[in-house]
Amino acid sequence: MTFTTSVRRAAATVLGTAVLVLPLATAQAAEPIRIGVIYDFTGPFAAGGSTAAAVGTEIAVELINERGGVGGHKIVTIVADAQSKAEVAINEATRLLDQEKVDLLMGVYSSAHCVPMAQKVDAQKKFLWANVCVSSAVFKDKNLKYVFRGQVHSDQFGWASCTFLNEYSKAKLGIEPKDLKVAIIHEDGPYGSGVASGNEENCKKYGMQIVQNEGYSATAPDLSSLVTKLRRAQPDVILHTGYNPDITLFLRQAKEQGLKWRALIGHGAGYGQIDKLKAAFGKDSDYIFNVDPVAAQLLDPKTLASGLGDLTAEMVKRYKAKTGATEVPPHTSMGFNQSWIFFTDVLPRAIAKHGGYSPDALRLSALETDIPVGGTIQGYGVKFDPPGSKMAGQNSRSSPVVMQYVDGQTKIVWPTAIQTMDPVMPLPAGNSYAR
C-alpha cells in the first residue's frame, strides 16, 4: 500500500520532488506482513528529523523486499502522519491497529507521542518497535512487555554531554570542572525534560555549577526572557534540548541580544539537522556540538561487522537519490538501523522459532536478541533489558556520541576511541556567539 493522498502531499512539501512511495504487495506464497509506520510528515517535527527517519525506514523496507522479504513474507507498510501532534499520533496508532489490522507498529519520532502510545499499545498486548523517540520515560519503571527500543535513551544523552565536558573542560577551556558554569535549557515535554534531568544529575556529579535550569514550551513564540536570564547568569557552556523551530528561535534571539558562550551542546532533534542550521545561521552554525546516535556514514567500517560498511553506503546513496540532499542526518541512520535490526534479527527468529509474528512471538524473539558492539551500522550492540527490570524493553547496549559541526561537515569528537577530530573549544573569535 502506498501513502494516502494527504501524506503524499505532505511528504512532497517536505522533500521537494521526492515523494516517499512504499512497496506494493506482490503475489507471495506467504501472507504479507503489514506494518503500521507512524512519523510526522507535517508540522515542526517533520523538518526536525522525522521525515529523514521515515526515509531511512523506507529504504530498509525496500532492501528487505528486494531480498525476498522475511521468511517468504513481503513487508507492506501502511504509513500514517502524526502531524507533530500527540493526539493525532495516538488516534493513528488506534486506527492502524483496529481498522487497518496491522500486525505491529513501527516508527515514532517525538517522545511526547511515544510515552503515551507505548503504554496504550502495551495495554492492548500489541507490538510496538520504537525507532527514534529517546525519552527514558517511555520505559522507566513501566515494565512494558510488548514495546522495544534499540535506540539510545535520554538519560544517556545527559550523561554523554556532561562526561564530555568533564574530560575536556580543563584541557580546552582552562577551567576546572568544579568551576565550570553550565546552563541547562530545554523544551518542557518528555524529551527535553528527560535529557535535562540527565544533564543536571551528571553535571552535578562532576561538581559543575548549574547556574540555570529552565524549560519552555516547544511552541513558544518568544524566548527573549530566557535569553535575558542567560545573559545575567553568564554560563560558560549551554546545554540545550529542543526541536527545530524553538532552536532556531533561541539562536536568533540570542544573537540579537548579544548572548555569548564558550560552547553550546545540543541534544539531537533539531540539533541533528546540520543543513537546517547552516541554512539559517551560515558560518555561525560552525562549532555547535550535538549529542546523538552517530550518523552511520561517519564511522570507520573497519570497526563494524563485515558488510555493514557497504550497507551504510547503500543507505546513503538511496537517501541522497530520494531527497536530493547532500548531507545525511543522524535520523536517517536511526530510522534505517532500528528497522534493519527488526527485519534481520527479531522478525526472522520470531517466524522460524516462535511460530510467526504475533505480538507474543515478536516479544519472545526480541528478548533473545544478542548483537555485540559493532554489530549494527551505528556501532552499538543490542540486548534488551528483561521483564521486571527498571528499563524493561530498552536496549542496554545503546550509546550516543558527541559530534561537532565544522565548515558544514560533521565530525565525531567523543568518545576519544572513535573520534575523527579533536573538539574545538572555546568558540573561535569571529563567531557571533563567541565570548
VOPAGU-2260 file (C-alpha; in pm, 1 decimal, decimal comma):
REM VOPAGU-2260
SITE   aa  ch    i         X         Y         Z
SITE  MET   A    0       0,0       0,0       0,0
SITE  THR   A    1     123,8     347,0     -80,2
SITE  PHE   A    2      80,7     671,5     110,0
SITE  THR   A    3    -260,9     828,5     127,4
SITE  THR   A    4    -303,7    1138,3     -88,4
SITE  SER   A    5    -265,6    1371,1     209,2
SITE  VAL   A    6      56,8    1213,9     328,5
SITE  ARG   A    7     193,7    1212,0     -27,0
SITE  ARG   A    8     131,4    1585,0     -44,7
SITE  ALA   A    9     292,3    1641,4     295,9
SITE  ALA   A   10     597,8    1436,7     206,2
SITE  ALA   A   11     632,8    1622,6    -122,8
SITE  THR   A   12     622,2    1952,6      64,7
SITE  VAL   A   13     899,9    1843,6     298,7
SITE  LEU   A   14    1117,8    1664,6      48,9
SITE  GLY   A   15    1061,6    1869,8    -263,8
SITE  THR   A   16    1009,2    1642,9    -561,4
SITE  ALA   A   17    1095,2    1323,4    -375,6
SITE  VAL   A   18     775,2    1156,0    -259,2
SITE  LEU   A   19     800,9     853,6     -33,6
SITE  VAL   A   20     632,0     561,1    -204,5
SITE  LEU   A   21     636,1     241,8      -7,6
SITE  PRO   A   22     642,9    -108,5    -151,7
SITE  LEU   A   23     335,8    -264,3    -305,4
SITE  ALA   A   24     241,7    -615,7    -208,1
SITE  THR   A   25     303,5    -875,2    -474,6
SITE  ALA   A   26     176,6   -1227,2    -505,4
SITE  GLN   A   27     354,9   -1443,5    -248,8
SITE  ALA   A   28     305,3   -1789,8    -112,4
SITE  ALA   A   29     319,8   -1639,9     236,4
SITE  GLU   A   30      90,4   -1365,0     360,8
SITE  PRO   A   31     246,6   -1017,6     361,6
SITE  ILE   A   32     338,8    -871,8     698,5
SITE  ARG   A   33     151,8    -545,0     746,1
SITE  ILE   A   34     336,8    -282,1     948,6
SITE  GLY   A   35     184,7      47,9    1058,9
SITE  VAL   A   36     453,7     314,6    1032,2
SITE  ILE   A   37     396,9     640,8    1222,5
SITE  TYR   A   38     608,9     952,0    1163,6
SITE  ASP   A   39     549,8    1326,9    1138,5
SITE  PHE   A   40     538,4    1447,1     777,7
SITE  THR   A   41     378,2    1780,7     860,0
SITE  GLY   A   42     424,2    2026,7    1145,8
SITE  PRO   A   43     751,2    2128,8    1314,7
SITE  PHE   A   44     879,0    1773,4    1377,0
SITE  ALA   A   45     887,5    1691,3    1006,0
SITE  ALA   A   46    1193,4    1905,1     931,6
SITE  GLY   A   47    1344,1    1831,5    1272,5
SITE  GLY   A   48    1434,7    1476,2    1173,4
SITE  SER   A   49    1109,2    1283,6    1145,1
SITE  THR   A   50    1096,5    1282,0     765,7
SITE  ALA   A   51    1464,4    1185,3     746,5
SITE  ALA   A   52    1392,8     891,1     978,0
SITE  ALA   A   53    1092,7     791,2     767,3
SITE  VAL   A   54    1309,7     782,2     456,0
SITE  GLY   A   55    1560,4     563,2     642,4
SITE  THR   A   56    1279,5     324,9     737,8
SITE  GLU   A   57    1151,2     320,2     380,1
SITE  ILE   A   58    1497,7     232,4     246,1
SITE  ALA   A   59    1522,9     -59,7     490,7
SITE  VAL   A   60    1184,4    -192,0     373,3
SITE  GLU   A   61    1289,5    -160,5       9,0
SITE  LEU   A   62    1612,4    -352,2      64,3
SITE  ILE   A   63    1440,2    -628,7     259,6
SITE  ASN   A   64    1172,0    -673,1      -6,4
SITE  GLU   A   65    1433,4    -674,3    -282,2
SITE  ARG   A   66    1592,7    -967,3     -97,3
SITE  GLY   A   67    1264,2   -1156,1     -99,3
SITE  GLY   A   68    1116,3   -1032,4     226,9
SITE  VAL   A   69    1145,2   -1212,5     560,3
SITE  GLY   A   70    1080,3   -1587,1     563,3
SITE  GLY   A   71     898,3   -1551,8     232,1
SITE  HIS   A   72     676,5   -1269,8     365,1
SITE  LYS   A   73     682,2    -935,1     186,6
SITE  ILE   A   74     677,0    -627,8     409,6
SITE  VAL   A   75     384,8    -395,2     340,8
SITE  THR   A   76     378,0     -60,5     519,9
SITE  ILE   A   77      68,9     145,0     595,9
SITE  VAL   A   78     201,6     492,3     671,4
SITE  ALA   A   79      40,9     749,6     899,9
SITE  ASP   A   80     120,5    1118,2     950,1
SITE  ALA   A   81     118,8    1213,8    1319,8
SITE  GLN   A   82     120,0    1581,5    1213,3
SITE  SER   A   83     350,2    1673,2    1505,5
SITE  LYS   A   84      51,3    1633,6    1741,2
SITE  ALA   A   85      32,4    1378,6    2022,5
SITE  GLU   A   86    -342,9    1328,1    1996,4
SITE  VAL   A   87    -314,7    1260,6    1622,8
SITE  ALA   A   88     -33,8    1010,6    1681,6
SITE  ILE   A   89    -244,4     819,3    1935,6
SITE  ASN   A   90    -550,2     824,1    1710,7
SITE  GLU   A   91    -347,3     699,7    1415,0
SITE  ALA   A   92    -199,5     417,0    1622,5
SITE  THR   A   93    -553,3     314,1    1718,7
SITE  ARG   A   94    -672,0     334,7    1357,4
SITE  LEU   A   95    -382,8     128,8    1227,0
SITE  LEU   A   96    -434,8    -145,3    1486,1
SITE  ASP   A   97    -815,2    -157,1    1495,5
SITE  GLN   A   98    -917,8     -65,0    1140,5
SITE  GLU   A   99    -617,4    -142,0     921,1
SITE  LYS   A  100    -545,4    -456,0    1126,4
SITE  VAL   A  101    -167,5    -412,0    1101,6
SITE  ASP   A  102      47,6    -679,1    1261,4
SITE  LEU   A  103     262,9    -430,3    1452,0
SITE  LEU   A  104     357,6     -62,7    1478,1
SITE  MET   A  105     693,0      98,4    1399,8
SITE  GLY   A  106     841,6     447,7    1386,6
SITE  VAL   A  107     750,7     736,9    1620,5
SITE  TYR   A  108     976,1    1043,9    1624,8
SITE  SER   A  109     854,8    1250,0    1919,4
SITE  SER   A  110     889,6    1132,9    2277,8
SITE  ALA   A  111     572,4    1327,5    2360,8
SITE  HIS   A  112     394,7    1084,5    2126,2
SITE  CYS   A  113     595,4     780,7    2224,2
SITE  VAL   A  114     532,9     784,7    2600,9
SITE  PRO   A  115     150,9     760,4    2589,1
SITE  MET   A  116     148,7     546,8    2273,6
SITE  ALA   A  117     377,6     285,7    2427,4
SITE  GLN   A  118     151,4     246,1    2730,6
SITE  LYS   A  119    -163,5     228,6    2519,6
SITE  VAL   A  120     -22,8     -27,4    2274,9
SITE  ASP   A  121     123,6    -240,7    2553,4
SITE  ALA   A  122    -207,4    -241,1    2739,6
SITE  GLN   A  123    -370,5    -382,1    2424,4
SITE  LYS   A  124     -99,5    -650,1    2405,1
SITE  LYS   A  125       1,6    -524,8    2062,3
SITE  PHE   A  126     363,1    -484,4    1948,7
SITE  LEU   A  127     547,5    -150,6    1906,3
SITE  TRP   A  128     902,9    -122,7    1773,2
SITE  ALA   A  129    1021,9     232,8    1850,6
SITE  ASN   A  130    1277,0     369,0    1604,3
SITE  VAL   A  131    1358,3     726,9    1705,2
SITE  CYS   A  132    1199,0     863,0    2025,8
SITE  VAL   A  133    1452,7     876,3    2310,5
SITE  SER   A  134    1277,1     969,0    2634,8
SITE  SER   A  135    1374,9     735,4    2916,9
SITE  ALA   A  136    1019,4     783,5    3048,8
SITE  VAL   A  137     892,3     552,6    2773,1
SITE  PHE   A  138    1026,1     255,4    2970,2
SITE  LYS   A  139    1142,0     367,7    3313,4
SITE  ASP   A  140     952,5     174,2    3584,5
SITE  LYS   A  141     676,4      86,1    3335,3
SITE  ASN   A  142     761,6    -286,4    3292,9
SITE  LEU   A  143     627,8    -284,2    2936,2
SITE  LYS   A  144     606,6    -624,9    2771,2
SITE  TYR   A  145     533,3    -556,0    2403,4
SITE  VAL   A  146     735,0    -238,5    2338,9
SITE  PHE   A  147    1103,5    -246,1    2244,0
SITE  ARG   A  148    1358,1      19,9    2150,6
SITE  GLY   A  149    1707,7     -33,6    2011,7
SITE  GLN   A  150    1764,0     343,8    2013,9
SITE  VAL   A  151    1952,0     529,6    2289,6
SITE  HIS   A  152    1755,5     690,8    2573,5
SITE  SER   A  153    1757,5    1042,2    2714,6
SITE  ASP   A  154    1940,1     960,7    3038,5
SITE  GLN   A  155    2235,6     861,1    2818,8
SITE  PHE   A  156    2224,3    1198,1    2639,0
SITE  GLY   A  157    2252,4    1380,5    2970,0
SITE  TRP   A  158    2539,2    1160,6    3078,9
SITE  ALA   A  159    2729,8    1197,1    2749,6
SITE  SER   A  160    2740,0    1577,8    2733,8
SITE  CYS   A  161    2844,6    1614,9    3098,5
SITE  THR   A  162    3108,5    1341,6    3074,8
SITE  PHE   A  163    3245,0    1505,1    2760,6
SITE  LEU   A  164    3271,2    1839,3    2943,5
SITE  ASN   A  165    3434,7    1677,4    3243,5
SITE  GLU   A  166    3704,7    1529,7    3019,3
SITE  TYR   A  167    3773,5    1846,4    2818,1
SITE  SER   A  168    3689,8    2145,2    3042,3
SITE  LYS   A  169    4040,3    2189,1    3182,5
SITE  ALA   A  170    4224,7    2088,9    2864,6
SITE  LYS   A  171    4025,5    2304,9    2624,1
SITE  LEU   A  172    3872,8    2586,1    2830,8
SITE  GLY   A  173    4132,2    2610,7    3106,1
SITE  ILE   A  174    3853,3    2573,8    3362,9
SITE  GLU   A  175    3838,4    2303,7    3627,9
SITE  PRO   A  176    3507,5    2116,2    3610,9
SITE  LYS   A  177    3413,4    2241,1    3959,0
SITE  ASP   A  178    3443,5    2599,5    3834,7
SITE  LEU   A  179    3260,6    2545,1    3503,7
SITE  LYS   A  180    2932,0    2737,2    3482,3
SITE  VAL   A  181    2666,7    2539,8    3295,5
SITE  ALA   A  182    2316,3    2643,4    3191,1
SITE  ILE   A  183    2054,6    2380,3    3103,0
SITE  ILE   A  184    1765,1    2488,1    2880,8
SITE  HIS   A  185    1506,9    2256,8    2726,1
SITE  GLU   A  186    1164,0    2216,4    2575,2
SITE  ASP   A  187     936,3    2101,3    2854,6
SITE  GLY   A  188     799,6    1778,5    2700,8
SITE  PRO   A  189     917,7    1427,0    2795,3
SITE  TYR   A  190    1213,4    1451,8    2556,5
SITE  GLY   A  191    1357,6    1781,6    2675,4
SITE  SER   A  192    1277,2    1722,9    3040,6
SITE  GLY   A  193    1434,2    1377,2    3031,4
SITE  VAL   A  194    1760,7    1498,5    2881,5
SITE  ALA   A  195    1770,6    1798,6    3116,4
SITE  SER   A  196    1724,4    1570,9    3416,1
SITE  GLY   A  197    2020,2    1363,0    3299,8
SITE  ASN   A  198    2223,1    1680,8    3242,9
SITE  GLU   A  199    2154,0    1808,3    3592,2
SITE  GLU   A  200    2226,4    1478,1    3764,0
SITE  ASN   A  201    2550,6    1410,2    3580,8
SITE  CYS   A  202    2694,5    1761,9    3567,2
SITE  LYS   A  203    2632,8    1796,8    3941,3
SITE  LYS   A  204    2806,2    1463,4    3992,6
SITE  TYR   A  205    3116,5    1614,7    3832,9
SITE  GLY   A  206    3088,0    1920,9    4058,7
SITE  MET   A  207    2992,1    2165,9    3785,3
SITE  GLN   A  208    2798,3    2481,6    3871,2
SITE  ILE   A  209    2441,7    2473,1    3733,0
SITE  VAL   A  210    2368,1    2845,1    3701,6
SITE  GLN   A  211    2031,2    2797,0    3531,1
SITE  ASN   A  212    1794,2    2510,8    3453,5
SITE  GLU   A  213    1479,0    2618,3    3273,7
SITE  GLY   A  214    1218,9    2461,9    3047,1
SITE  TYR   A  215     990,8    2627,0    2794,9
SITE  SER   A  216     716,4    2525,9    2551,6
SITE  ALA   A  217     846,7    2399,5    2217,8
SITE  THR   A  218     579,2    2615,8    2053,8
SITE  ALA   A  219     673,9    2933,1    2244,7
SITE  PRO   A  220     664,0    3237,2    2010,9
SITE  ASP   A  221     926,6    3429,3    2208,5
SITE  LEU   A  222    1229,3    3317,9    2412,6
SITE  SER   A  223    1376,4    3662,8    2476,9
SITE  SER   A  224    1312,0    3643,8    2854,7
SITE  LEU   A  225    1507,8    3317,0    2865,8
SITE  VAL   A  226    1792,3    3481,9    2675,0
SITE  THR   A  227    1789,6    3774,0    2921,4
SITE  LYS   A  228    1822,5    3534,2    3215,6
SITE  LEU   A  229    2112,4    3359,8    3045,2
SITE  ARG   A  230    2287,9    3691,7    2988,7
SITE  ARG   A  231    2267,5    3755,1    3363,1
SITE  ALA   A  232    2386,8    3404,0    3451,9
SITE  GLN   A  233    2682,4    3416,8    3205,8
SITE  PRO   A  234    2730,0    3041,7    3163,3
SITE  ASP   A  235    3047,0    2907,5    3005,4
SITE  VAL   A  236    2850,8    2625,9    2840,6
SITE  ILE   A  237    2486,4    2597,4    2740,3
SITE  LEU   A  238    2326,7    2253,0    2722,1
SITE  HIS   A  239    2016,8    2279,0    2504,0
SITE  THR   A  240    1749,7    2023,9    2417,2
SITE  GLY   A  241    1483,8    2130,2    2167,7
SITE  TYR   A  242    1320,0    2063,4    1835,7
SITE  ASN   A  243    1358,8    2263,2    1514,4
SITE  PRO   A  244    1157,3    2587,3    1538,1
SITE  ASP   A  245    1244,5    2657,5    1903,5
SITE  ILE   A  246    1618,3    2600,6    1844,2
SITE  THR   A  247    1609,9    2842,8    1552,1
SITE  LEU   A  248    1418,5    3097,1    1762,5
SITE  PHE   A  249    1662,7    3066,2    2052,3
SITE  LEU   A  250    1973,5    3105,2    1837,0
SITE  ARG   A  251    1825,0    3402,0    1651,4
SITE  GLN   A  252    1720,9    3586,2    1967,3
SITE  ALA   A  253    2049,9    3500,9    2139,8
SITE  LYS   A  254    2234,9    3664,7    1851,8
SITE  GLU   A  255    2006,8    3969,1    1854,5
SITE  GLN   A  256    2052,1    4020,1    2229,0
SITE  GLY   A  257    2426,5    3956,2    2229,2
SITE  LEU   A  258    2428,0    3636,9    2438,1
SITE  LYS   A  259    2776,8    3480,3    2433,7
SITE  TRP   A  260    2914,4    3143,9    2540,2
SITE  ARG   A  261    3225,4    2929,7    2516,3
SITE  ALA   A  262    3044,3    2617,5    2394,8
SITE  LEU   A  263    2689,7    2514,6    2300,8
SITE  ILE   A  264    2595,7    2146,2    2320,8
SITE  GLY   A  265    2266,7    2037,8    2166,6
SITE  HIS   A  266    2098,5    1703,0    2213,8
SITE  GLY   A  267    1960,3    1553,4    1893,5
SITE  ALA   A  268    1629,4    1651,0    1726,3
SITE  GLY   A  269    1679,4    1995,6    1568,9
SITE  TYR   A  270    2049,4    1993,1    1650,7
SITE  GLY   A  271    2086,6    1683,0    1436,0
SITE  GLN   A  272    1982,9    1875,2    1122,2
SITE  ILE   A  273    2304,3    2043,6    1009,9
SITE  ASP   A  274    2158,0    2154,0     676,5
SITE  LYS   A  275    1877,4    2343,8     853,8
SITE  LEU   A  276    2119,5    2508,0    1098,0
SITE  LYS   A  277    2355,9    2606,9     819,4
SITE  ALA   A  278    2073,9    2748,9     607,3
SITE  ALA   A  279    1953,0    2962,5     897,7
SITE  PHE   A  280    2281,9    3075,1    1052,4
SITE  GLY   A  281    2557,3    3022,9     796,3
SITE  LYS   A  282    2906,5    3016,8     947,2
SITE  ASP   A  283    2763,4    3077,1    1294,1
SITE  SER   A  284    2638,9    2717,0    1288,5
SITE  ASP   A  285    3002,7    2604,4    1294,2
SITE  TYR   A  286    3137,2    2456,8    1616,7
SITE  ILE   A  287    2797,0    2366,0    1762,3
SITE  PHE   A  288    2815,3    2028,5    1936,9
SITE  ASN   A  289    2541,8    1765,4    1904,4
SITE  VAL   A  290    2484,2    1458,2    2120,9
SITE  ASP   A  291    2308,6    1189,8    1918,6
SITE  PRO   A  292    2333,2     832,0    1798,8
SITE  VAL   A  293    2601,1     857,5    1534,0
SITE  ALA   A  294    2524,5     908,0    1166,7
SITE  ALA   A  295    2643,6     570,6    1037,0
SITE  GLN   A  296    2846,5     714,1     747,4
SITE  LEU   A  297    3079,8     886,1     997,7
SITE  LEU   A  298    3206,1     557,4    1142,5
SITE  ASP   A  299    3506,0     365,8    1016,2
SITE  PRO   A  300    3362,3      49,1     854,6
SITE  LYS   A  301    3662,7    -144,2     983,5
SITE  THR   A  302    3521,0    -109,3    1337,3
SITE  LEU   A  303    3194,8    -277,7    1235,3
SITE  ALA   A  304    3090,8    -630,3    1143,8
SITE  SER   A  305    3163,3    -738,9     789,2
SITE  GLY   A  306    2929,0    -594,5     527,1
SITE  LEU   A  307    2787,2    -311,4     739,6
SITE  GLY   A  308    3003,2     -50,6     569,5
SITE  ASP   A  309    2855,6    -147,7     232,1
SITE  LEU   A  310    2505,1    -141,7     382,9
SITE  THR   A  311    2562,3     212,1     510,6
SITE  ALA   A  312    2691,4     323,2     169,9
SITE  GLU   A  313    2374,6     188,8       6,3
SITE  MET   A  314    2157,1     370,0     259,2
SITE  VAL   A  315    2340,3     697,2     193,8
SITE  LYS   A  316    2316,3     656,3    -184,2
SITE  ARG   A  317    1943,4     590,7    -174,7
SITE  TYR   A  318    1874,1     872,3      72,2
SITE  LYS   A  319    2050,7    1126,5    -146,1
SITE  ALA   A  320    1873,2     996,8    -456,3
SITE  LYS   A  321    1531,0    1021,9    -289,2
SITE  THR   A  322    1575,3    1363,9    -127,7
SITE  GLY   A  323    1837,5    1546,3    -334,7
SITE  ALA   A  324    2017,9    1621,7      -9,1
SITE  THR   A  325    2395,5    1640,0      16,3
SITE  GLU   A  326    2406,1    1576,5     393,0
SITE  VAL   A  327    2256,7    1266,3     552,8
SITE  PRO   A  328    2137,5    1346,9     907,4
SITE  PRO   A  329    2167,5    1106,1    1202,6
SITE  HIS   A  330    1790,3    1049,2    1198,5
SITE  THR   A  331    1823,1     865,7     868,0
SITE  SER   A  332    2055,0     615,4    1033,5
SITE  MET   A  333    1815,7     584,3    1327,8
SITE  GLY   A  334    1517,0     505,5    1108,5
SITE  PHE   A  335    1716,4     264,7     895,1
SITE  ASN   A  336    1918,7      94,6    1168,6
SITE  GLN   A  337    1629,0      18,1    1402,6
SITE  SER   A  338    1421,8    -115,0    1112,7
SITE  TRP   A  339    1712,9    -326,3     990,1
SITE  ILE   A  340    1766,0    -478,3    1336,1
SITE  PHE   A  341    1399,5    -575,2    1344,9
SITE  PHE   A  342    1387,5    -714,4     990,6
SITE  THR   A  343    1713,2    -911,1    1005,5
SITE  ASP   A  344    1724,0   -1028,2    1368,5
SITE  VAL   A  345    1392,8   -1014,0    1555,9
SITE  LEU   A  346    1140,0   -1092,2    1282,4
SITE  PRO   A  347    1320,9   -1389,6    1120,2
SITE  ARG   A  348    1370,5   -1560,2    1455,7
SITE  ALA   A  349    1008,6   -1498,7    1557,4
SITE  ILE   A  350     891,1   -1672,0    1238,7
SITE  ALA   A  351    1141,3   -1958,2    1247,1
SITE  LYS   A  352    1148,2   -2029,3    1620,6
SITE  HIS   A  353     830,1   -1890,8    1773,0
SITE  GLY   A  354     572,6   -1975,4    1508,7
SITE  GLY   A  355     507,1   -1642,4    1339,9
SITE  TYR   A  356     484,6   -1270,8    1403,2
SITE  SER   A  357     216,5   -1239,0    1668,0
SITE  PRO   A  358     293,4    -990,3    1947,9
SITE  ASP   A  359     397,1   -1277,0    2175,9
SITE  ALA   A  360     624,2   -1432,9    1912,9
SITE  LEU   A  361     788,8   -1097,1    1845,3
SITE  ARG   A  362     827,2   -1033,0    2217,0
SITE  LEU   A  363     998,7   -1366,4    2280,3
SITE  SER   A  364    1229,3   -1312,8    1985,0
SITE  ALA   A  365    1324,1    -958,7    2088,5
SITE  LEU   A  366    1419,7   -1079,8    2435,7
SITE  GLU   A  367    1662,2   -1325,3    2269,6
SITE  THR   A  368    1836,6   -1057,8    2062,5
SITE  ASP   A  369    2208,6   -1052,9    2139,9
SITE  ILE   A  370    2401,6    -835,7    1892,7
SITE  PRO   A  371    2756,7    -747,3    2004,0
SITE  VAL   A  372    2907,8    -400,0    1991,3
SITE  GLY   A  373    2998,8    -326,3    1629,1
SITE  GLY   A  374    2709,1    -538,2    1503,9
SITE  THR   A  375    2489,1    -251,6    1380,4
SITE  ILE   A  376    2556,4      32,2    1136,9
SITE  GLN   A  377    2556,7     279,6    1427,8
SITE  GLY   A  378    2824,2      87,3    1613,0
SITE  TYR   A  379    2642,8     -17,1    1928,2
SITE  GLY   A  380    2514,4    -364,3    2004,8
SITE  VAL   A  381    2164,9    -473,7    2104,8
SITE  LYS   A  382    2048,5    -652,5    2419,0
SITE  PHE   A  383    1712,5    -564,9    2568,4
SITE  ASP   A  384    1657,4    -518,7    2940,8
SITE  PRO   A  385    1439,7    -809,7    3059,9
SITE  PRO   A  386    1092,9    -801,4    3217,2
SITE  GLY   A  387    1094,3    -676,8    3575,3
SITE  SER   A  388    1395,5    -450,3    3529,1
SITE  LYS   A  389    1380,2     -71,3    3559,3
SITE  MET   A  390    1407,6     -16,8    3182,1
SITE  ALA   A  391    1241,4    -336,2    3053,9
SITE  GLY   A  392    1237,5    -325,1    2672,0
SITE  GLN   A  393    1522,1     -74,8    2634,8
SITE  ASN   A  394    1847,1    -165,0    2458,1
SITE  SER   A  395    2113,1    -176,2    2730,4
SITE  ARG   A  396    2398,0    -165,2    2473,4
SITE  SER   A  397    2294,2     157,6    2300,5
SITE  SER   A  398    2517,8     464,1    2323,7
SITE  PRO   A  399    2529,4     818,1    2178,9
SITE  VAL   A  400    2833,0    1014,0    2064,8
SITE  VAL   A  401    2926,2    1383,0    2069,5
SITE  MET   A  402    2963,0    1539,9    1725,3
SITE  GLN   A  403    3073,2    1887,2    1616,9
SITE  TYR   A  404    2995,0    2082,6    1300,9
SITE  VAL   A  405    3289,6    2241,4    1122,0
SITE  ASP   A  406    3271,3    2402,0     777,3
SITE  GLY   A  407    2938,6    2231,7     712,6
SITE  GLN   A  408    3074,5    1886,6     797,1
SITE  THR   A  409    3000,8    1661,6    1092,4
SITE  LYS   A  410    3291,0    1525,4    1296,5
SITE  ILE   A  411    3292,7    1280,3    1588,1
SITE  VAL   A  412    3473,4    1432,1    1888,2
SITE  TRP   A  413    3376,6    1189,4    2167,3
SITE  PRO   A  414    3433,2     918,6    2280,6
SITE  THR   A  415    3802,3     953,5    2208,6
SITE  ALA   A  416    3836,6     596,5    2080,0
SITE  ILE   A  417    3629,4     672,5    1767,5
SITE  GLN   A  418    3677,2    1048,0    1728,3
SITE  THR   A  419    3751,0    1184,1    1382,2
SITE  MET   A  420    3852,9    1528,8    1510,5
SITE  ASP   A  421    3977,5    1688,1    1831,6
SITE  PRO   A  422    3697,0    1909,6    1972,2
SITE  VAL   A  423    3722,7    2284,0    1911,4
SITE  MET   A  424    3657,6    2477,5    2234,7
SITE  PRO   A  425    3611,3    2762,3    2310,5
SITE  LEU   A  426    3430,3    2914,9    2013,2
SITE  PRO   A  427    3686,4    3078,6    1783,9
SITE  ALA   A  428    3696,2    3458,3    1757,3
SITE  GLY   A  429    3473,8    3579,7    1478,3
SITE  ASN   A  430    3179,8    3354,5    1565,1
SITE  SER   A  431    2882,5    3571,5    1661,5
SITE  TYR   A  432    2830,1    3378,1    1983,8
SITE  ALA   A  433    3195,9    3365,2    2095,8
SITE  ARG   A  434    3265,8    3513,7    2434,6
